[in-house]
Amino acid sequence: MSGHAPPPPSPPPSPLPPRLEAVLGIGTDLELRTTLQHIVDGAAELTGARYAGLGMADPGHDGLVEIRRADLGRAEREGIAVIDVPILVNDDEEEFGRLYLAEKLDGSQFGDEERQLLRLLATQAGIAIGNARLYETARQRERWIEGAAAVTTALLTGGAAADALMTVADRARLLADAAAGVILQPTDEGGMEVVTASTLDDSDDIVGTTIAPGSPVLVQLLGGDPVFVDDSATDPRMTTPVRHRFGPSMLLPLQAEGRLIGTLALPRRRGDRPYTDTERLLATQFASQAALALVLADARRRRARLAVYEDRDRIARDLHDLVVQRLFATGMMLESTQRRAGGDEAVREILGQAVDELQATVQEVRTTIFALQQPPADAPTTFRGKVLREAASAAAVLGRRPSLHFTGPVEHRVPPPVAAQLLTALRRALATAVRRPGVTRVEIRIDATAVLPDGRNGVRLTVYTDDGNGDDTTGADAGTTAIWQAPLGDGTL
């Protein structure tokens, strides 16, 4: 008995003629480029042609230029006869391209049978291309819809405005297969400036690039109209310094609820394929969806910021209405007790120190209340706010915020020129303080009721530092206090 397994049965013969089976087989793949390659290969194999190719009538429609099996151009240069047949797609018989054949392998001429077969192949190819187009369009639409949904989800989960713009630029670049995703926003001068750029390379030379007012493309962009450019390097409408690096480009308005947020630019490198009509439509829809998501995300951030402001106002009111009033009442009780203490100097001294501490605490709480009322993300505009900002900057190095004491109506008594000089002096004093080793406490005092040695009304800044050694002296010779003072001038009271 033999140990060898019997040979596998032969596959049943195909019920279709080999040529007909090859013709029908070109539509089995739904990917467009693969389908086109099957058409060219099938045409060469069925007709016995040495050269075969497929040229596109409109390369920008599908992003393809030509598909070749061999060097058809060589056959043309050598004067070899070339036959061709158009490939018609869709009911309107749009010419997709032409199928070319040249030189049979056996040296014979193309006869009527090959020409008839080529026409049959072109008819089947038109059907296959139409199906592949529909499939490719559906895939592209699905990718863009998923991308828009991902961007919306990312934007609405929080984050800074700059991060939101980068999210849009980065996802759009990937979806469009672009060299860069760029966000431009209107400038005060009437132009547009690149504020965010997502690129595979360094984007430092792109961010900050501006489109000057009066640029031909700017009228369309500020009007909320999309702009499509075949070659950024040669298009006269493009005026940016980096335009020579890019080829086909889309500039899409980020507009929602009548508000123009900016423009999304998606340039490809020079020599890359142009954008198809489908890509332009899907990218425009993506930009509209992204703009709406940006508006919603901005509204969400504003609501969150408003909630912070409201919470700060509540805390400030509680501090003022409860804590400050109680501390003030306690101070008055201690002062009354101090007056009734009689001749006991020790008790009077202790009570006096307690009153001073309470007054200092009240001042600290009032300063904290003022800080709570300042917008956290905005630059301060008041003199008190600017002093608080300088103290906060020093706190980042010191590890704790310096204590602040204001005496007198500093906002009304200190004119802007004097305030600017005082802030400069404060900045220098704090810079010196943070460099001192072992500093445990910094105290800032600004007195707008000071009287200068020459008798004029002035403002005095005192910055006291404590290294924790118990030296409480405030004299200038102790090396722990910086004093700056200036006259307020006439008409400031």
Secondary structure, 3 states (H helix, E strand, C coil): CCCCCCCCCCCCCCCCCHHHHHHHHCCCCCCHHHHHHHHHHHHHHHHCEEEEEEEECCHHHHCCCEEECCCHHHHHHCCCCEEEEEEEECCCCEEEEEEEEEEECCCCCCCHHHHHHHHHHHHHHHHHHHHHHHHHHHHHHHHHHHHHHHHHHHHHCCCCHHHHHHHHHHHHHHHHCCCEEEEEEECCCCCEEEEEEEECCCCCCCCCCEECCCCHHHHHHHCCCCEEECCCCCCCCCCCCCHHHEEEEEEEEEEECCEEEEEEEEEEECCCCCCCHHHHHHHHHHHHHHHHHHHHHHHHHHHHHHHHHHHHHHHHHHHHHHHHHHHHHHHHHHHHHHHHCCCCHHHHHHHHHHHHHHHHHHHHHHHHHHHHCCCCCCCCCCHHHHHHHHHHHHHHHHCCCCEEEEECCHHHHCCHHHHHHHHHHHHHHHHHHHHCCCCCEEEEEEEEEEECCCCCEEEEEEEEEECCCCCCCCCHHHCCEEEEEEECCCCCC
